[in-house]
Amino acid sequence: MVIGDSAPVLLSFDTKRLYGCDGLLKILVEPLCAAEPNGNLVTEIGRLLKNRELCRVRTCFEGDTLGSDLLPTDVLLAERRGILIDTVPLPVRLLLFGSGPEIEPIALLAANLGWIVERFSHPSELSEDFRPDSQTAAVVMTHNFGRDLLALDRVLPLQLRYVGLLGPRKRHAELLARLSEYRPFDFDAGMRNLYAPAGLDIGSEAPEEIGLSIVSEVAAVLADRCGGFLRERHRGIHVATTTAAGEAA
């Protein structure tokens, strides 16, 4: 019907007959035009996400006009019955500085999660007009003091939600002290989103374990979680909570 008429159709299913529980399930089925030559809804969503732009999809599932379309970024639309407005979240973008043995496991794990991975063997490879956003994180692990210093000098002013730095605490203190010699540096602000040593405490030793530890920490921070044991969580696992200090719990 949808293919033949090229028009959306709202289908209803009695869940008691299908699944044995009372309820009514409604599914909107709508056609998708060919991507070539002018693109379609899916390709437009892909373009917006690739450009790290706001992506809002409006779906009308009641009334005479059924179907989905993209909302312009400057349009404000009041909520009303029969319309769902879904903001498609940006994929996590992970900036990896370095070429050590931990880089490959991190890149592999991140790619499996659907993250966008950008690798830099030298900090100067990051574009001067780089635009950060709330879903961008960085990990500095060049195993070279000078390059780590340059990388921190580049990413800390971006005010990312997560900047991870590999290595012991003494080395981190030396890096920050040296950085303060080159530019005015707000240590409180800089340390707030600097995770050093990077990674969760899972007893990591091998590069693959270190990669798992760091990727897990990035995911926890961007989800406003602390990365603790689920059995010690006093609320539902899908409910975000914050402490009195505003920190994730």
TADAPE-V271259 format. One record per backbone hydrogen bond with DSSP energy under -0.5 kcal/mol. NH is the residue of the N-H (numbers start at 1). CO is the residue of the C=O. E is the energy in kcal/mol with one decimal. If there is no record, write none. Layout:
nh/co/e
NH/CO/E
NH/CO/E
//
This chain:
nh/co/e
5/1/-2.6
6/2/-1.5
7/2/-0.6
9/29/-2.9
11/9/-0.6
11/27/-2.9
13/25/-2.7
15/13/-0.9
15/23/-1.6
16/23/-0.6
17/14/-0.6
18/14/-1.4
19/15/-3.6
20/15/-0.9
20/16/-0.9
21/15/-1.0
25/13/-2.9
26/24/-0.5
27/11/-2.5
29/9/-2.9
29/27/-0.6
30/28/-0.5
39/35/-2.5
44/40/-2.2
45/41/-2.2
46/42/-2.4
47/43/-2.1
48/44/-2.4
49/45/-2.4
50/46/-2.3
51/47/-1.9
52/49/-1.2
53/48/-2.9
56/71/-0.5
57/86/-2.9
58/56/-0.5
58/69/-3.1
59/57/-0.6
59/84/-3.1
60/58/-0.5
60/67/-2.9
61/59/-0.6
61/82/-2.5
62/82/-0.9
66/64/-0.8
67/60/-2.1
69/58/-2.1
71/56/-2.6
75/72/-1.5
76/74/-0.5
83/80/-1.5
84/59/-2.9
86/57/-2.7
86/84/-0.6
87/85/-0.5
88/55/-2.4
88/86/-0.7
89/87/-0.5
93/135/-2.9
94/92/-0.5
94/116/-3.2
95/93/-0.6
95/137/-3.0
96/94/-0.6
96/118/-3.0
97/95/-0.6
97/139/-2.8
98/96/-0.6
98/120/-2.5
100/141/-0.7
103/100/-1.2
104/100/-0.6
105/101/-0.6
106/102/-1.8
107/103/-2.8
108/104/-2.4
109/105/-2.6
110/106/-2.7
111/107/-2.3
112/108/-2.1
113/109/-1.1
114/111/-1.5
115/110/-2.4
116/92/-3.4
117/115/-0.6
118/94/-2.8
118/116/-0.5
120/96/-3.0
125/122/-2.2
126/123/-1.8
130/127/-1.4
132/130/-0.6
136/133/-1.6
137/93/-2.6
138/162/-2.0
139/95/-2.8
140/164/-3.5
141/97/-2.8
141/139/-0.6
148/144/-2.8
149/145/-2.3
150/146/-2.2
151/147/-2.6
152/148/-2.6
153/149/-2.3
154/150/-1.3
155/151/-2.5
156/152/-2.3
158/155/-1.2
159/156/-1.6
160/155/-0.6
161/136/-0.7
162/136/-0.6
163/193/-2.0
164/138/-3.1
165/195/-2.2
166/140/-2.3
172/168/-1.6
173/169/-2.4
174/170/-1.9
175/171/-2.2
176/172/-2.4
177/173/-2.3
178/174/-2.3
179/175/-2.4
180/176/-1.9
181/177/-0.6
181/178/-1.0
182/178/-0.6
182/179/-1.3
183/179/-1.5
187/185/-1.1
190/186/-3.1
191/187/-2.7
192/188/-1.2
193/189/-0.7
194/191/-0.7
195/163/-3.1
195/193/-0.6
196/194/-0.8
197/165/-0.5
198/165/-1.4
200/213/-1.0
202/200/-1.7
210/206/-2.5
211/207/-2.4
212/208/-2.0
213/209/-2.3
214/210/-2.4
215/211/-2.6
216/212/-2.1
217/213/-1.7
218/214/-2.5
219/215/-2.4
220/216/-2.3
221/217/-2.6
222/218/-2.5
223/219/-1.2
224/221/-1.6
225/220/-3.3
232/229/-1.2
233/230/-1.7
239/236/-1.6
240/238/-0.6
243/247/-3.3
246/243/-1.9
249/241/-2.0
//
